[in-house]
């Protein structure tokens, strides 16, 4: 008979882990951080994705920066830190995901990349980038990395992420609109 610690953990209870790159260029007052828009909610995020079997976590984070933003650079071997967010699944459900963040000093930008046209890219000052992201822990990582401070009055509450119902409704609306357009041809 096994004890309580032998009980298998349900998949939904596990926290998933992703890797991310924090792209930066310049130094001092000229330091800039690149944010990308997420594909579903269009909010500002950093390039991130699932770990890759054939790559180390830092290399996987650098690969995500290339795929999502067309960036080349020098990736740190150790993470700056981590943050959590709610990942919206295709089913509309949400799952908590922890993200290890690696600094990426950008040395080049490609004219084309796999997700070009699917996301908006924006170089920002560290303060703009920190205020642009939704997750408080990511905001703190950006502030800590850049060595800047945000006055309390400039730390607005993050915009609420869409609920699973809202995500499912928007997905359904897009599908119906696409089908309606095909039917009218």
C-alpha positions in Angstrom: 0.0 0.0 0.0 1.5 3.3 -1.1 1.5 6.5 1.0 0.0 9.8 0.1 3.3 11.0 -1.6 3.0 8.0 -4.1 -0.3 9.3 -5.4 0.1 10.3 -9.1 -0.4 14.0 -9.7 -3.2 14.8 -12.2 -1.9 16.4 -15.4 -4.1 19.5 -14.8 -2.6 20.0 -11.4 1.0 20.1 -12.7 2.6 23.4 -13.4 4.0 23.4 -16.9 7.3 25.2 -17.6 8.3 27.3 -20.6 11.5 29.2 -21.5 11.6 32.8 -22.7 14.1 35.3 -24.0 14.3 38.9 -22.8 15.7 40.6 -25.9 17.7 43.7 -25.2 20.1 46.1 -27.0 22.1 49.2 -26.1 23.2 50.2 -22.6 22.6 52.8 -19.9 20.1 55.4 -21.0 20.0 53.8 -24.5 18.9 50.4 -23.2 15.9 49.0 -25.1 13.8 45.9 -24.5 11.8 44.2 -27.4 8.3 43.1 -26.7 6.1 41.1 -29.0 2.3 40.8 -29.1 0.8 37.5 -28.3 -1.1 35.9 -31.1 -4.4 35.3 -29.3 -4.9 38.2 -26.9 -2.5 40.7 -28.6 -1.1 41.8 -25.2 2.7 42.5 -24.9 4.9 39.5 -24.0 8.4 38.3 -24.5 9.3 35.5 -26.9 8.6 32.2 -25.2 7.8 28.6 -25.8 8.1 25.0 -24.6 11.5 23.5 -23.9 12.9 21.5 -26.8 14.3 18.0 -26.4 17.2 18.6 -28.8 18.2 22.0 -27.2 19.3 23.4 -23.8 16.8 25.7 -22.2 18.8 28.9 -23.1 19.1 27.6 -26.7 15.4 26.9 -26.9 14.7 30.5 -25.6 17.0 31.9 -28.3 15.2 29.8 -30.9 11.8 31.2 -29.7 13.3 34.7 -30.1 14.2 33.9 -33.7 10.8 32.3 -34.5 8.6 35.0 -32.9 10.7 38.1 -33.7 13.5 37.2 -36.1 16.3 37.9 -33.6 19.8 36.6 -33.3 21.9 37.2 -30.3 23.9 36.0 -27.3 21.8 34.2 -24.8 22.7 34.1 -21.1 23.3 30.6 -19.8 21.5 31.2 -16.5 17.9 32.5 -16.2 17.3 36.1 -14.8 14.4 34.6 -12.9 10.9 33.3 -13.6 7.3 34.4 -13.7 3.9 32.7 -13.9 1.0 33.3 -16.2 -2.2 31.7 -17.2 -1.9 29.9 -20.6 -5.1 29.8 -22.5 -5.5 26.4 -24.1 -7.3 25.7 -27.3 -10.2 24.2 -25.3 -10.6 27.6 -23.6 -9.3 26.3 -20.3 -6.4 28.0 -18.5 -3.4 26.4 -17.0 -0.7 28.0 -14.8 2.7 28.0 -16.5 6.1 29.0 -15.0 8.5 30.7 -17.4 12.3 30.7 -17.0 13.6 34.0 -18.5 17.0 34.3 -20.2 18.5 37.6 -21.2 19.2 37.8 -25.0 21.7 40.5 -26.2 20.4 41.1 -29.7 23.2 41.2 -32.3 21.0 40.9 -35.5 17.5 41.1 -36.8 16.3 39.1 -39.8 14.1 40.5 -42.6 11.9 37.4 -42.5 11.2 34.8 -39.8 8.7 32.0 -39.2 6.0 34.1 -37.4 6.4 37.3 -39.3 3.1 39.0 -39.7 1.5 37.1 -36.8 2.8 39.4 -34.1 3.7 43.1 -33.6 7.2 43.9 -32.5 8.2 47.0 -30.5 11.5 48.2 -29.1 10.8 50.1 -25.9 12.6 51.8 -23.0 12.8 49.5 -19.9 10.1 51.6 -18.2 7.8 51.4 -21.2 8.4 47.6 -21.5 7.8 47.0 -17.7 4.6 49.0 -17.9 3.5 47.2 -21.1 3.5 43.7 -19.8 0.6 42.2 -17.8 2.4 39.9 -15.4 3.7 41.7 -12.3 6.6 39.2 -11.9 7.7 39.8 -15.5 7.4 43.5 -14.9 9.7 43.1 -11.9 12.2 41.0 -13.9 12.4 43.8 -16.6 12.9 46.5 -13.9 15.5 44.5 -12.1 17.4 43.6 -15.3 17.4 47.2 -16.5 18.2 48.7 -13.0 15.3 51.2 -13.2 12.6 52.0 -10.7 8.9 52.5 -11.4 7.1 55.1 -9.2 4.2 53.5 -7.3 1.7 55.7 -9.2 3.0 54.4 -12.5 2.4 50.8 -11.6 -1.1 50.3 -12.8 -3.0 47.2 -12.1 -2.4 44.8 -15.1 -5.2 44.5 -17.6 -7.3 41.4 -16.9 -6.6 38.6 -19.3 -9.7 37.4 -21.2 -11.8 34.7 -19.5 -11.9 31.2 -21.0 -15.5 32.0 -22.1 -14.4 35.2 -23.8 -11.5 33.4 -25.6 -13.9 30.6 -26.7 -16.5 33.1 -27.9 -14.0 35.1 -29.9 -12.7 31.9 -31.5 -16.3 30.8 -32.4 -17.0 34.3 -33.8 -13.9 34.1 -36.0 -14.9 30.7 -37.3 -18.5 31.6 -38.0 -17.3 34.8 -39.8 -14.8 32.7 -41.9 -17.4 30.1 -42.8 -20.0 32.8 -43.7 -17.4 34.4 -46.0 -16.8 31.1 -47.8 -20.6 30.4 -48.1 -21.2 33.8 -49.7 -18.6 33.2 -52.5 
